[in-house]
Amino acid sequence: MALKLVLKPNERVVINGCMMRNSARRLVLSVESYADVVRGHDLLDEDAPVTPVSRVYYLVQNALIHSKLREDLVPIIQREMANLANTFEHPSLGHIFEAANFVSIGDYYKAMRALRHVLEHEAKLFDHISSRAHTSAGASFAAE
């Protein structure tokens, strides 16, 4: 069964390591044989903050895009995922195990998809910490 990609105007897609950008019109593309495909919105931006989860996501992203690097990246990804598993609890822990499972069978896109949930959870944690620090700093300043 073919993979049907509907690309928005100017949307990026990477197929087998080749970065492509759609023209100014909507495009429907059918990939009829196996290929490593990732849409531009699933890629980490270069200006994204570096966090423990984003670092692992970026490694998995590179394993997907650059097949020649996979052999070197997989042990690093597995080690970093073990570190994440020691840090996070339910429900993120389940997504980390799911992502590790997908890496072990070579399905890097699904590993990235599983890590998306952990990225979102991590962002909420950092926002919570930031807001508490901001509130505490404001309370300290007001007390003076």
N, C-alpha and C positions, 0 to 999 in steps of 0.2 A: 504494500500500500504506500502510495506516495505521500510525502510530507508537503502540505499546502501552506505556504507562507503568504500572508497578505501584508504587504509592506505599505506603510503610510508614506506620504511624500517626504523625501529626504531622510528616511529612516535607514539606519545602518544595520548590516547583518554580516556575520563572519561565517564563511563556509570553508571548511578544511583549511583554516588558517588565513584565508584571503578576506580582508576587510573590503566590503562593498557598501556603496551608498545608493539608495534609490534616487531616481530623478524627482522632478517636481510633481509627478503624478502618482496615484495609487497604482500598485503593481501586485499581481498575483503570480507567484512563482511556485512551481511544483518540483520538488527534489525527488527523483524517481529511484535513486539508489542510495545506499548508506552513505551518509556524510556527517561530519561533525558540524552542527549548525547552532549558532547562538545569535539571538537578536541583540541589537545595540542597547536596548533598555535593560537587558540582563547583565551587561558588562559594568564593572565598577568604574566610575569616573576617575580620571587621574587626580582630581582634586578632592576625592573622598577622604575623610579622615582615616588614619591608620589606627585600627583597633585590633585586638586579638582575633575577632571573628572576621573582620574584613581582610586581614592578612591571609587567613586560611582560604577564604572565598577567592582572593586574588590568585593564590597558588592553584586552586582547582580550575579557575578560569584559564590560567596559562596552560595547564595540562590539557584542557579541552582545545584550545586554540593552536597550541604548538605540539603536535604529536611527537616530534623528535625529543622533546624535553620530558616526556611522561615518565620514562624509566628513572630519571633522576629526581623528579618531583614527587612521585608517589610515596617514597619513604618519608620525605619531609612533611607531606600532607598528613600522613598517618600519625606521625609524632605530634604534630600541631593539633590534630583532632583529639588525640589522647589528652593533651593539655586542656583543651576546651571541655572535654568530658569531666575532668577533675574540677572544673570551675563552675559549670552550670548545673542547674537542677531541672526537674520536670517543669514545663513541657519541653524546654529547649534541649534537654539531654536526649530525648527521643529523636529529635531532628538531627542532632549531631551523630548519633549512632546510624541513623538512616543514611546520612551523607557519607559516613565512613564505609558503609556497606556498598553504596553505589560506586565509590572510588575503587573499592576492592574488585568490583566486576567491570570496571572501566567505563561506567556511565557517568561521565563528568557533568553533563548538563543536569541530570537529575540530582546529582550531589549539590550543584549550585542552587537548584530549586529548593532543596531541603535546608540549605544554609541560609536562604533568604529569611526564613522565619526566625532564625537565631540572630541574624543581623538586625531585624526589626526589634526583637526583644532587647538586644544589647543597646540599641539606640534609645529605647525607652528608659533603660536603667541609667544610662549616662545623662539623659534629660532630667530624670528624677534626682540624681546626685547633684547635678548642676543647679537645679532649682532650690534644693535644700541648702546648698552652699551659699547661693545668692540670698536666700531668706535669712540664713544665719548671719551672714555678713551685714545685711541690712539691719537686723536686730541688734548686732553689736554696735553698729554705727549710731543707731538711734539711742542706745543706752548711754553713750558718751555724751 
